[in-house]
Amino acid sequence: MTNPRFITSVTNAAQKDVPQMPWARGTRRATMIARRKTAAETRQSA
């Protein structure tokens, strides 16, 4: 039932790809958080 080729490809992809850690995102993440915060404050004042 299980497709060994699929499992092999998923395993290989998981070993190659290293996800970014939250602390490594830097300015891009800080910009996103600031934008969300501003949007939330705007909604509360309206």
C-alpha positions in Angstrom: 0.0 0.0 0.0 2.8 2.4 0.8 4.7 4.0 -2.0 8.5 3.6 -1.1 9.6 6.1 -3.7 7.3 8.8 -2.2 8.6 8.0 1.3 12.2 8.2 0.1 11.6 11.5 -1.6 10.0 13.0 1.5 12.8 11.8 3.7 15.4 13.2 1.3 13.6 16.6 1.2 13.4 16.7 5.0 17.1 16.1 5.3 18.0 18.8 2.8 15.6 21.6 3.9 16.4 23.4 7.1 13.5 25.5 8.3 14.3 29.1 9.4 14.2 29.6 13.1 12.1 32.6 14.4 15.2 34.4 15.8 16.9 34.1 12.4 14.2 36.0 10.5 15.3 39.4 11.8 13.9 42.6 10.3 11.3 40.9 8.1 9.6 39.4 11.1 9.9 42.6 13.1 8.2 44.5 10.2 5.4 42.0 10.1 4.8 42.3 13.9 4.8 46.1 13.7 2.3 46.1 10.9 0.0 43.7 12.8 0.3 45.8 15.9 -0.6 49.0 14.0 -3.6 47.3 12.4 -4.9 46.1 15.8 -4.5 49.6 17.3 -6.4 51.1 14.3 -9.2 48.7 14.7 -9.5 49.4 18.5 -9.7 53.2 18.0 -12.4 53.0 15.3 
